Amino acid sequence: MRPLRRGSEITDSAISDCKRATHVTTPINAISPIDGRYADKAAELRPLFSERGLIRQRVRVEALWLKALAAEPGIEELRDLPPAALTVLDTLAAELTEADALEVKRIERETNHDVKAVEYFVKSRLDQVPAWRTRREFVHFACTSEDINNLSYALMLRDARDQVLLQRLDTLISRLRALAHETASIPMMSRTHGQPATPTTLGKEIANFTYRLATQRAKFAAVAIAGKMNGAVGNFNAHLIAYPAVDWLKLTRRFVESLGLQWNPYTTQIEPHDWMAEYFDALARINTVLIDLCRDMWGYISLGYFRQRAVAGEVGSSTMPHKVNPIDFENAEGNLGVANALLRFLADKLPVSRWQRDLTDSTVLRNIGVAVSHGLIAWRSIERGLERVDVDPERLAEDLDANWELLAEPIQTVMRRYGVENAYEQLKALTRGQRVSASSLRAFIAQLAIPDAAKQALLELTPATYIGAAARLAKEI
């Protein structure tokens, strides 16, 4: 680049200001659509998975670990600390301001180490309390960075699940359950292999998804989130050299469990992330069920079983003014695919580390918020799509009335009951690959050698009434 001159051209100072301005993470300047196009769709995850969110958890773990050490009678150097010394730890653990997070990042630019920057930040805060000035080296005592990191990521994922994801999923399940109940008795022609098949009800098909999601939700909620605090290679080496009389297994178990996590006593330098694989797999299974839902809803809208309400001012096509596209379900399917690509990679990669530790998990872990956010964005799109569809019972009835051959199944099944030979073959000859009218089907029934009551029941049957227990199942979901 040629040198910049003063006067009419841009100055060095101005170009520097410009660079700083374009770095500001306003939605229009974001690279990731999560912080750009969809900035308002996953906003509740930002405090959890952002850089500030990660720093907050690291500071929290450092402060609470120091407090746990101070509560251990065997660590005599930390006995009899004044209340103010412990209060400052609680304050550090409780919240991290944006200015605090920026201070940690400033220190990191000097250290080129993110966890060490947190340690120095905590020490600088403790220097303001006289009782800590001679004890500041107990910050990060006997810790490797992974002791802080594994607990921090565990807390992030736990909070995301318990504070955001389960609640959002419950909202979606409730909406599907309500739709299943509303449409429980509306008959619908099924399609197996894309071809007309035994009738169901619209509500029963929605109930299937409701049940599947509730099942996977329970499995996701049940994933035990684990953590460790055992030093450089998992053996408490430094701990026992410094304080051989302290029961470090007992102390660290108490500490990890005090965070609401499950203690893992058997690790290398890193917690092996097996629970993370379970967590991400469970989340991916939820998303897979929802991909199936999106595709079915897309198809039902295409068939006209659902009508989409037009939104004032919205455009469906840049050239075809009449269109109301199923964009919410399409958007959701795309975001679910991105989420699952990342979630499955995370589940496959994170439990694998060379020998006692390699660093390949570090960058990968930075993307857990991206994976989770794409899923949440999709869930919201599905909710929005469900809110703007109306059932068209006449269109559903039209397909049923045009396919009386659907009754070949019940007729041949009743024939089998009463011992009529070649029941299946007779109905195959009558119906396979061809449309059958109500009158021709009833004529076939009339000549059957079966009891009158059974014959009458078949004569009264229509495709719309041949729905089995579908309505009951939908109402009971």
Beta strands, then each sheet from edge to edge (+ up, - down):
strand 1: 187-192
strand 2: 195-201
strand 3: 226-227
strand 4: 262-263
strand 5: 306-308
strand 6: 389-391
sheet 1: 1+ 2-
sheet 2: 3+ 4+
sheet 3: 5+ 6-
end
